[in-house]
């Protein structure tokens, strides 16, 4: 009994020491030799390489140190008062963290998703895209001018962040073809993903511009942003087609492929729903809409495992359950919609967006 009591006292002291050091871990992780993830402990444990209180705490949580077991680990589940910030962020880590933020968002944990994305929202293109996207969704749902202005301001910053990673063309390259075999070979992974993120930010800003004020000037501004976004997606499709054999098909490449499938698929599907006269008019300024191509690209994207796979699924669900019925096209496929929705109902059983469909 005395040994169990002593172990309990030591664990309580360790917990207090860890909580008091929690605020320091976000600023001293680089010098202490402790590699910490800035994601919540619910996703994966903290990895430490020293004998600091945080390192001892991680050992206790993983059953490596301490005499406790089973239910005693629950005492330390919420030891972090604040999410620790990573010392650096590369493209792979950014994709992983944005995937975690998306899971939080779909689990109705909107504040936690923003908290995860905010620290790197001005230095990482994917954090900037995710952070601004949540605020744009909030503005579109509330229609409050304060939320709209905040969304526009954040989206402007996101565009600037993405611009820092885009390839800088010379005057000669700008006047010539933007996509050539030589220029594609010179693109690195960050520059390829920066084009995708920039195009998505333009689309979201255009949508928010329409919501802000329904006048002719905003309509023209939004239309120009949509056209620029569409042209970027077309160039990304050409890049994808040129690099499928030459580039290494790693996880980052598959993420780029999923983004292209989402953009090309959504544009083709939505433009194909417009009346024929309007579509012929839009073809003069570079737009085109093919429903079969759009559905094929979205299905390919939804069947993958990229960050944007669920966005492809949402686009298909929107088409089958709302757009087809409202426009009376008679092409709704409810069996496909149910098959697409079922895995996410199991993964996010209480998610508001999932239950909406």
GUTORDREN-993115 format. One record per residue (C-alpha): x, z, y. Coordinates in steps of 0.25 Angstrom, whole numbers, plus 5000, padded with zeros to 4 digits. Layout:
BEGIN
<site xx="X" zz="Z" yy="Y"/>
...
***
This chain:
BEGIN
<site xx="5000" zz="5000" yy="5000"/>
<site xx="5011" zz="5004" yy="5010"/>
<site xx="5018" zz="4990" yy="5007"/>
<site xx="5005" zz="4982" yy="5010"/>
<site xx="5003" zz="4990" yy="5022"/>
<site xx="5018" zz="4987" yy="5027"/>
<site xx="5016" zz="4973" yy="5024"/>
<site xx="5003" zz="4973" yy="5032"/>
<site xx="5010" zz="4979" yy="5044"/>
<site xx="5022" zz="4969" yy="5043"/>
<site xx="5012" zz="4958" yy="5043"/>
<site xx="5004" zz="4963" yy="5055"/>
<site xx="5018" zz="4965" yy="5063"/>
<site xx="5022" zz="4951" yy="5059"/>
<site xx="5009" zz="4945" yy="5064"/>
<site xx="5010" zz="4952" yy="5077"/>
<site xx="5024" zz="4948" yy="5079"/>
<site xx="5020" zz="4933" yy="5076"/>
<site xx="5008" zz="4933" yy="5086"/>
<site xx="5017" zz="4939" yy="5097"/>
<site xx="5027" zz="4927" yy="5094"/>
<site xx="5016" zz="4917" yy="5093"/>
<site xx="5017" zz="4913" yy="5108"/>
<site xx="5032" zz="4912" yy="5107"/>
<site xx="5032" zz="4902" yy="5095"/>
<site xx="5027" zz="4891" yy="5103"/>
<site xx="5039" zz="4891" yy="5113"/>
<site xx="5050" zz="4896" yy="5104"/>
<site xx="5048" zz="4888" yy="5092"/>
<site xx="5059" zz="4878" yy="5095"/>
<site xx="5069" zz="4889" yy="5096"/>
<site xx="5065" zz="4898" yy="5085"/>
<site xx="5067" zz="4888" yy="5074"/>
<site xx="5052" zz="4889" yy="5071"/>
<site xx="5045" zz="4876" yy="5068"/>
<site xx="5030" zz="4878" yy="5071"/>
<site xx="5018" zz="4869" yy="5071"/>
<site xx="5009" zz="4870" yy="5083"/>
<site xx="4997" zz="4868" yy="5074"/>
<site xx="4988" zz="4879" yy="5070"/>
<site xx="4992" zz="4887" yy="5057"/>
<site xx="4979" zz="4882" yy="5050"/>
<site xx="4986" zz="4869" yy="5048"/>
<site xx="5000" zz="4873" yy="5043"/>
<site xx="5009" zz="4885" yy="5044"/>
<site xx="5021" zz="4888" yy="5054"/>
<site xx="5034" zz="4884" yy="5049"/>
<site xx="5046" zz="4893" yy="5054"/>
<site xx="5060" zz="4893" yy="5050"/>
<site xx="5064" zz="4906" yy="5056"/>
<site xx="5061" zz="4921" yy="5055"/>
<site xx="5053" zz="4922" yy="5067"/>
<site xx="5039" zz="4930" yy="5066"/>
<site xx="5032" zz="4916" yy="5066"/>
<site xx="5041" zz="4912" yy="5054"/>
<site xx="5038" zz="4925" yy="5046"/>
<site xx="5023" zz="4923" yy="5050"/>
<site xx="5023" zz="4909" yy="5044"/>
<site xx="5029" zz="4914" yy="5031"/>
<site xx="5019" zz="4924" yy="5030"/>
<site xx="5008" zz="4914" yy="5032"/>
<site xx="5014" zz="4905" yy="5021"/>
<site xx="5015" zz="4916" yy="5011"/>
<site xx="5030" zz="4915" yy="5011"/>
<site xx="5033" zz="4929" yy="5018"/>
<site xx="5026" zz="4942" yy="5017"/>
<site xx="5018" zz="4949" yy="5006"/>
<site xx="5004" zz="4945" yy="5010"/>
<site xx="4997" zz="4933" yy="5003"/>
<site xx="4983" zz="4927" yy="5003"/>
<site xx="4974" zz="4932" yy="5013"/>
<site xx="4985" zz="4939" yy="5021"/>
<site xx="4989" zz="4925" yy="5027"/>
<site xx="4976" zz="4924" yy="5035"/>
<site xx="4981" zz="4935" yy="5044"/>
<site xx="4991" zz="4926" yy="5050"/>
<site xx="4983" zz="4913" yy="5050"/>
<site xx="4980" zz="4914" yy="5066"/>
<site xx="4994" zz="4920" yy="5070"/>
<site xx="4996" zz="4909" yy="5080"/>
<site xx="4989" zz="4912" yy="5094"/>
<site xx="4994" zz="4898" yy="5099"/>
<site xx="4997" zz="4885" yy="5092"/>
<site xx="5013" zz="4884" yy="5092"/>
<site xx="5018" zz="4871" yy="5099"/>
<site xx="5027" zz="4862" yy="5092"/>
<site xx="5041" zz="4860" yy="5097"/>
<site xx="5040" zz="4844" yy="5097"/>
<site xx="5030" zz="4834" yy="5093"/>
<site xx="5032" zz="4820" yy="5086"/>
<site xx="5022" zz="4810" yy="5082"/>
<site xx="5020" zz="4815" yy="5068"/>
<site xx="5018" zz="4829" yy="5072"/>
<site xx="5008" zz="4824" yy="5083"/>
<site xx="5000" zz="4817" yy="5073"/>
<site xx="4999" zz="4829" yy="5064"/>
<site xx="4995" zz="4839" yy="5076"/>
<site xx="4985" zz="4829" yy="5081"/>
<site xx="4979" zz="4828" yy="5067"/>
<site xx="4978" zz="4843" yy="5067"/>
<site xx="4971" zz="4843" yy="5080"/>
<site xx="4961" zz="4833" yy="5075"/>
<site xx="4958" zz="4842" yy="5063"/>
<site xx="4956" zz="4853" yy="5073"/>
<site xx="4947" zz="4845" yy="5082"/>
<site xx="4939" zz="4840" yy="5070"/>
<site xx="4937" zz="4855" yy="5066"/>
<site xx="4931" zz="4858" yy="5079"/>
<site xx="4944" zz="4865" yy="5084"/>
<site xx="4945" zz="4858" yy="5097"/>
<site xx="4953" zz="4868" yy="5105"/>
<site xx="4963" zz="4870" yy="5094"/>
<site xx="4965" zz="4854" yy="5093"/>
<site xx="4967" zz="4854" yy="5108"/>
<site xx="4977" zz="4866" yy="5107"/>
<site xx="4985" zz="4859" yy="5096"/>
<site xx="4986" zz="4846" yy="5105"/>
<site xx="4988" zz="4851" yy="5119"/>
<site xx="5003" zz="4855" yy="5118"/>
<site xx="5008" zz="4841" yy="5115"/>
<site xx="4997" zz="4833" yy="5122"/>
<site xx="5007" zz="4828" yy="5133"/>
<site xx="5018" zz="4825" yy="5123"/>
<site xx="5012" zz="4819" yy="5111"/>
<site xx="5003" zz="4807" yy="5111"/>
<site xx="4994" zz="4812" yy="5099"/>
<site xx="4993" zz="4826" yy="5105"/>
<site xx="4989" zz="4819" yy="5119"/>
<site xx="4979" zz="4810" yy="5112"/>
<site xx="4972" zz="4821" yy="5104"/>
<site xx="4972" zz="4831" yy="5115"/>
<site xx="4966" zz="4821" yy="5125"/>
<site xx="4956" zz="4816" yy="5114"/>
<site xx="4950" zz="4830" yy="5112"/>
<site xx="4948" zz="4831" yy="5127"/>
<site xx="4942" zz="4817" yy="5128"/>
<site xx="4932" zz="4821" yy="5117"/>
<site xx="4928" zz="4834" yy="5124"/>
<site xx="4926" zz="4826" yy="5137"/>
<site xx="4918" zz="4815" yy="5130"/>
<site xx="4909" zz="4826" yy="5124"/>
<site xx="4907" zz="4835" yy="5137"/>
<site xx="4907" zz="4824" yy="5148"/>
<site xx="4912" zz="4835" yy="5157"/>
<site xx="4920" zz="4829" yy="5169"/>
<site xx="4930" zz="4840" yy="5167"/>
<site xx="4932" zz="4837" yy="5152"/>
<site xx="4932" zz="4822" yy="5155"/>
<site xx="4943" zz="4823" yy="5166"/>
<site xx="4951" zz="4832" yy="5157"/>
<site xx="4950" zz="4822" yy="5146"/>
<site xx="4954" zz="4810" yy="5155"/>
<site xx="4966" zz="4819" yy="5160"/>
<site xx="4971" zz="4822" yy="5146"/>
<site xx="4969" zz="4808" yy="5141"/>
<site xx="4978" zz="4803" yy="5153"/>
<site xx="4989" zz="4812" yy="5149"/>
<site xx="4987" zz="4808" yy="5134"/>
<site xx="4989" zz="4793" yy="5138"/>
<site xx="5002" zz="4797" yy="5146"/>
<site xx="5007" zz="4805" yy="5134"/>
<site xx="5004" zz="4793" yy="5125"/>
<site xx="5011" zz="4783" yy="5135"/>
<site xx="5024" zz="4791" yy="5134"/>
<site xx="5025" zz="4787" yy="5119"/>
<site xx="5020" zz="4772" yy="5121"/>
<site xx="5031" zz="4761" yy="5120"/>
<site xx="5035" zz="4756" yy="5134"/>
<site xx="5035" zz="4741" yy="5135"/>
<site xx="5044" zz="4733" yy="5144"/>
<site xx="5038" zz="4723" yy="5154"/>
<site xx="5042" zz="4712" yy="5145"/>
<site xx="5036" zz="4719" yy="5133"/>
<site xx="5023" zz="4722" yy="5141"/>
<site xx="5021" zz="4707" yy="5145"/>
<site xx="5024" zz="4702" yy="5130"/>
<site xx="5016" zz="4706" yy="5118"/>
<site xx="5014" zz="4721" yy="5117"/>
<site xx="5015" zz="4720" yy="5102"/>
<site xx="5026" zz="4713" yy="5095"/>
<site xx="5034" zz="4715" yy="5083"/>
<site xx="5046" zz="4719" yy="5091"/>
<site xx="5039" zz="4729" yy="5099"/>
<site xx="5031" zz="4735" yy="5087"/>
<site xx="5045" zz="4737" yy="5080"/>
<site xx="5049" zz="4745" yy="5092"/>
<site xx="5037" zz="4754" yy="5092"/>
<site xx="5039" zz="4768" yy="5086"/>
<site xx="5029" zz="4777" yy="5080"/>
<site xx="5026" zz="4785" yy="5093"/>
<site xx="5024" zz="4772" yy="5101"/>
<site xx="5014" zz="4767" yy="5091"/>
<site xx="5006" zz="4780" yy="5091"/>
<site xx="5007" zz="4781" yy="5106"/>
<site xx="4999" zz="4767" yy="5107"/>
<site xx="4988" zz="4773" yy="5099"/>
<site xx="4987" zz="4786" yy="5106"/>
<site xx="4987" zz="4779" yy="5119"/>
<site xx="4976" zz="4769" yy="5115"/>
<site xx="4968" zz="4781" yy="5110"/>
<site xx="4970" zz="4788" yy="5123"/>
<site xx="4965" zz="4776" yy="5131"/>
<site xx="4952" zz="4775" yy="5123"/>
<site xx="4949" zz="4790" yy="5125"/>
<site xx="4952" zz="4789" yy="5140"/>
<site xx="4943" zz="4777" yy="5141"/>
<site xx="4932" zz="4784" yy="5134"/>
<site xx="4933" zz="4796" yy="5143"/>
<site xx="4934" zz="4786" yy="5155"/>
<site xx="4920" zz="4781" yy="5151"/>
<site xx="4915" zz="4795" yy="5150"/>
<site xx="4921" zz="4800" yy="5164"/>
<site xx="4913" zz="4791" yy="5173"/>
<site xx="4904" zz="4779" yy="5169"/>
<site xx="4908" zz="4769" yy="5180"/>
<site xx="4914" zz="4755" yy="5180"/>
<site xx="4928" zz="4759" yy="5183"/>
<site xx="4929" zz="4769" yy="5172"/>
<site xx="4923" zz="4759" yy="5163"/>
<site xx="4934" zz="4749" yy="5166"/>
<site xx="4945" zz="4759" yy="5165"/>
<site xx="4940" zz="4763" yy="5151"/>
<site xx="4938" zz="4749" yy="5147"/>
<site xx="4953" zz="4746" yy="5150"/>
<site xx="4958" zz="4758" yy="5143"/>
<site xx="4950" zz="4754" yy="5131"/>
<site xx="4956" zz="4740" yy="5131"/>
<site xx="4970" zz="4745" yy="5133"/>
<site xx="4967" zz="4754" yy="5121"/>
<site xx="4962" zz="4743" yy="5112"/>
<site xx="4974" zz="4734" yy="5116"/>
<site xx="4983" zz="4746" yy="5111"/>
<site xx="4976" zz="4747" yy="5098"/>
<site xx="4978" zz="4732" yy="5096"/>
<site xx="4992" zz="4733" yy="5098"/>
<site xx="4993" zz="4745" yy="5089"/>
<site xx="4986" zz="4737" yy="5078"/>
<site xx="4997" zz="4726" yy="5080"/>
<site xx="5008" zz="4736" yy="5079"/>
<site xx="5002" zz="4742" yy="5066"/>
<site xx="5001" zz="4728" yy="5060"/>
<site xx="5015" zz="4725" yy="5064"/>
<site xx="5021" zz="4738" yy="5059"/>
<site xx="5013" zz="4740" yy="5046"/>
<site xx="5025" zz="4734" yy="5038"/>
<site xx="5037" zz="4738" yy="5047"/>
<site xx="5034" zz="4752" yy="5051"/>
<site xx="5035" zz="4764" yy="5041"/>
<site xx="5021" zz="4768" yy="5037"/>
<site xx="5022" zz="4783" yy="5039"/>
<site xx="5011" zz="4793" yy="5043"/>
<site xx="5013" zz="4790" yy="5058"/>
<site xx="5011" zz="4775" yy="5056"/>
<site xx="4998" zz="4778" yy="5048"/>
<site xx="4994" zz="4786" yy="5060"/>
<site xx="4996" zz="4774" yy="5069"/>
<site xx="4989" zz="4765" yy="5060"/>
<site xx="4977" zz="4775" yy="5060"/>
<site xx="4976" zz="4775" yy="5075"/>
<site xx="4976" zz="4759" yy="5075"/>
<site xx="4965" zz="4759" yy="5065"/>
<site xx="4957" zz="4768" yy="5073"/>
<site xx="4959" zz="4761" yy="5086"/>
<site xx="4957" zz="4747" yy="5081"/>
<site xx="4946" zz="4751" yy="5072"/>
<site xx="4938" zz="4758" yy="5083"/>
<site xx="4940" zz="4747" yy="5093"/>
<site xx="4935" zz="4736" yy="5084"/>
<site xx="4923" zz="4744" yy="5079"/>
<site xx="4918" zz="4748" yy="5092"/>
<site xx="4920" zz="4735" yy="5099"/>
<site xx="4913" zz="4727" yy="5088"/>
<site xx="4901" zz="4735" yy="5091"/>
<site xx="4900" zz="4729" yy="5105"/>
<site xx="4890" zz="4718" yy="5107"/>
<site xx="4896" zz="4704" yy="5105"/>
<site xx="4896" zz="4700" yy="5119"/>
<site xx="4903" zz="4712" yy="5124"/>
<site xx="4913" zz="4711" yy="5113"/>
<site xx="4916" zz="4696" yy="5116"/>
<site xx="4918" zz="4701" yy="5131"/>
<site xx="4928" zz="4712" yy="5126"/>
<site xx="4936" zz="4702" yy="5118"/>
<site xx="4940" zz="4695" yy="5131"/>
<site xx="4948" zz="4708" yy="5135"/>
<site xx="4954" zz="4710" yy="5121"/>
<site xx="4944" zz="4718" yy="5113"/>
<site xx="4939" zz="4714" yy="5099"/>
<site xx="4930" zz="4721" yy="5090"/>
<site xx="4929" zz="4719" yy="5075"/>
<site xx="4920" zz="4729" yy="5067"/>
<site xx="4927" zz="4726" yy="5053"/>
<site xx="4941" zz="4728" yy="5058"/>
<site xx="4936" zz="4741" yy="5066"/>
<site xx="4930" zz="4747" yy="5053"/>
<site xx="4941" zz="4743" yy="5044"/>
<site xx="4952" zz="4749" yy="5054"/>
<site xx="4944" zz="4762" yy="5055"/>
<site xx="4942" zz="4763" yy="5040"/>
<site xx="4956" zz="4761" yy="5038"/>
<site xx="4959" zz="4772" yy="5048"/>
<site xx="4949" zz="4782" yy="5043"/>
<site xx="4955" zz="4780" yy="5029"/>
<site xx="4969" zz="4784" yy="5033"/>
<site xx="4975" zz="4798" yy="5036"/>
<site xx="4979" zz="4796" yy="5051"/>
<site xx="4975" zz="4805" yy="5062"/>
<site xx="4965" zz="4794" yy="5067"/>
<site xx="4958" zz="4793" yy="5053"/>
<site xx="4947" zz="4802" yy="5057"/>
<site xx="4945" zz="4795" yy="5070"/>
<site xx="4943" zz="4782" yy="5062"/>
<site xx="4933" zz="4789" yy="5054"/>
<site xx="4925" zz="4794" yy="5066"/>
<site xx="4925" zz="4780" yy="5071"/>
<site xx="4919" zz="4775" yy="5058"/>
<site xx="4909" zz="4786" yy="5058"/>
<site xx="4905" zz="4784" yy="5072"/>
<site xx="4902" zz="4769" yy="5069"/>
<site xx="4895" zz="4772" yy="5056"/>
<site xx="4886" zz="4783" yy="5061"/>
<site xx="4883" zz="4780" yy="5075"/>
<site xx="4888" zz="4767" yy="5081"/>
<site xx="4882" zz="4758" yy="5070"/>
<site xx="4869" zz="4766" yy="5071"/>
<site xx="4868" zz="4765" yy="5086"/>
<site xx="4871" zz="4751" yy="5087"/>
<site xx="4863" zz="4747" yy="5075"/>
<site xx="4874" zz="4739" yy="5068"/>
<site xx="4869" zz="4743" yy="5054"/>
<site xx="4883" zz="4745" yy="5049"/>
<site xx="4884" zz="4760" yy="5048"/>
<site xx="4891" zz="4764" yy="5035"/>
<site xx="4886" zz="4779" yy="5032"/>
<site xx="4893" zz="4779" yy="5019"/>
<site xx="4906" zz="4776" yy="5025"/>
<site xx="4903" zz="4786" yy="5036"/>
<site xx="4900" zz="4797" yy="5026"/>
<site xx="4913" zz="4794" yy="5018"/>
<site xx="4921" zz="4794" yy="5031"/>
<site xx="4915" zz="4808" yy="5035"/>
<site xx="4916" zz="4815" yy="5022"/>
<site xx="4931" zz="4819" yy="5022"/>
<site xx="4930" zz="4824" yy="5037"/>
<site xx="4918" zz="4832" yy="5034"/>
<site xx="4926" zz="4840" yy="5023"/>
<site xx="4938" zz="4841" yy="5032"/>
<site xx="4930" zz="4845" yy="5045"/>
<site xx="4917" zz="4851" yy="5040"/>
<site xx="4914" zz="4857" yy="5053"/>
<site xx="4920" zz="4847" yy="5062"/>
<site xx="4910" zz="4843" yy="5073"/>
<site xx="4914" zz="4829" yy="5074"/>
<site xx="4914" zz="4827" yy="5059"/>
<site xx="4900" zz="4833" yy="5058"/>
<site xx="4895" zz="4824" yy="5070"/>
<site xx="4896" zz="4812" yy="5060"/>
***
